[in-house]
Amino acid sequence: MLRVVWRFGLNGGAAECRVFPPNPPGQDAGRVGSRHFKYAGHCRAVGGCALFKRKGLHNIQAKEAKLTRHFYSGVRKWGNQIYGDFDNPPVRCPPIVSLNVGDLEAGLISDVLAEKHEIYTRPGAHCAPLVHKALGTTRQGVVRFSFSHLNTIEELDLALGGALAGIVERFAVR
C-alpha cells in the first residue's frame, strides 16, 4: 500500500503531492509509519470532543478566563509591560497573557522559566511580526503564557510567586 502526502500552500491549495511506500526502504516493519500517527490524532480528537461535551464549553472557557485574570492580577503589580486589555476583555478572550520584564529579552526569560522551574512559555516575535512591529517588540519579543482548563490556581501562584518574582528580583527589574 502506498501512502500519499499532500503539502499545502499558503492559500490552502495543494502545492505538492508525493507518494511513499508504507515504510521507507531500510526501515523495519516494526517502526511506526505515518498512518499510525493519523490514528493517534483521531483518537485524541474524539477524546477531546468527548471532554468538551462532558465538561461543557462554557465551563471550560469560564475556567480559562478565571485563570487568565488571576495571572494578570499577579503580574501587573510588578509594573511589567503587559500586552492586552485585561480590565475590559472581550466576551471571548483567549487564555493568553503576553508580557515583558523590563528590557530583558523574551528568550532569556523563557529559558530561565523552563530550565529552573519547568514552566514552558512561547518567547519571541516570530508568530506575528507585523503585530510586534506595531507594539515595538520586534527586537525584544514577548513572553507568552497560555492557560488551559487543566491548569490550577496553585500552578499559577507557583509561577508568579517563585519563578517570575525570582526573575524580577534577580535582574532587579522594577
N, C-alpha and C positions, 0 to 999 in steps of 0.2 A: 504494500500500500504506500503510495506517495503522499507526502504532506505538502500542501500549498500554503505559502506565506505571502500575504499582501502587505506591502508597506504603503502607507497613505501619505499623500502630500499635504501641504498646509491648508488647502481648500477642502480637504476631506475626500478628494478624488483619488482613485488608485494611481499611484505613481510607479509602482514596480510590483511584479509578481515573480516569485521564484518557486521552483518545485524541488523538494528534497526527499530523499528516502527516509523512512521512519527513524533509522539510526544511521548517522553518518558513517562512511567506511572507517573501519578500525575501532569503532565504538562497540563494546559488547552489548548484547541484547538486554542485560540486566540494568543498564543505566536508564535514567528517566528521559523520555523524549518529550517534545513539546505537547503532545496530546495529553500527557498526564497533568501538566500544568493547567490546561483548559478545564479538565475535570475538577481539579482542586479549586480553581477560581469559581467554577459553577457552584460547588458545594458551599464556598464562603458566601457567595451572593445569596443563595437560598437561605442559608443560616442567618445572614444579616437581615433579610426581608422578614423572616420569622421573628427575629428580635424586635424589629421596629413595630411589627404588628402586635406583639405581646406587650411591649412597654408603652407603645403609643408615641407617635412622632411629636406630638405637643409636649409630652412629659420629657422626652429626650432633649428637645430644644429648650425647654424651661430650665433643665438642669445645666445645660451648657451655658445658657445666659447667666445663671446664678454664679457659676464658676468664673466666667469672664469678668463679671462685675466685682467679685471678691478679689481676683488677682489685680485688676485695675486699681481698686482702692488701696491695695498694698503697695504697688509700685509708684503710685503718684506722690506719695509722701516724701520720696527722696528727691523730687524735682527733676526726674529724668524726662527726656523728651519722649512722649508717648504719642503715637500717630493714630488718630481716630477720635470720634466724639462719643465718649462713653457716658457722658452725663445725659445726652439726649439721643440714644441709639435708635436706629430704625427698628421697626417691628421684628424683622428677621435679620439679625446681625450675626455673621459667622463667629464662632467661638475662638477668636484670634486677637492677641494683643501684640502689637509691634512697637518696639521701643529702642532707644539708645541710652547708654550710660555714659554721660559726659562725652568726651571726644574719643572714647575707646572704639576700636574697630569691632564691628559686629562679629567677625570671625573669632577674635580673641575671646570675647565674652562667651560665645557658643562653645569654644574649645574648653574653657575652664568649667563651664556647666556640665559638659559631657564627661570630661576626664576625672573631675574631682567629685561630682555629685550625681552622675548618671542621669542628668536631665538633658534631653535632646531637643534642640531648637533648630530653626532654619535661619541661618545668617546670610547676609549678603544683599545684593541689589540686582541679581540676575533674573529674577522671575518677572519683574515688571519694570524694565529700565526707564520707560517714559514717566512712570509714577515717581520713581526715585529721583529722576531729573527735576520734576516739579517740586518734590519735597526737599531737594538739596542734599540727598543722602547717597548720591552715586558713589562717592569715594568711601564713605564710612559704612554704608549699608544699614540694615536694621536687624535686630534680633526678633524673630517671630515665634511667639509661644502659641501653640494650638491646643485646644482642650477638647476632651471627649466626655460623653456622659459616663464613661467608665472611670474618669478621674475623680478624686475626692478633695474636699476642702483641706484635709490634713496633708495631702501631697502638695497642694498649692502653698500651704503655710510653710512646709519644709523648703520649698523653692524660694519663697520670699524671705523667711527668717534666717535660713542658713546660707543658701547659695548666693542669691542676689545681694543680700545685705553684706556678705563677705566680700563680694566683688566691689561694691560701692566703698566699703571701708578700706579694703586693701589698696585700691587705686586712688583713695582719697578724693572721690568724686562726690561733690555736693552741689 
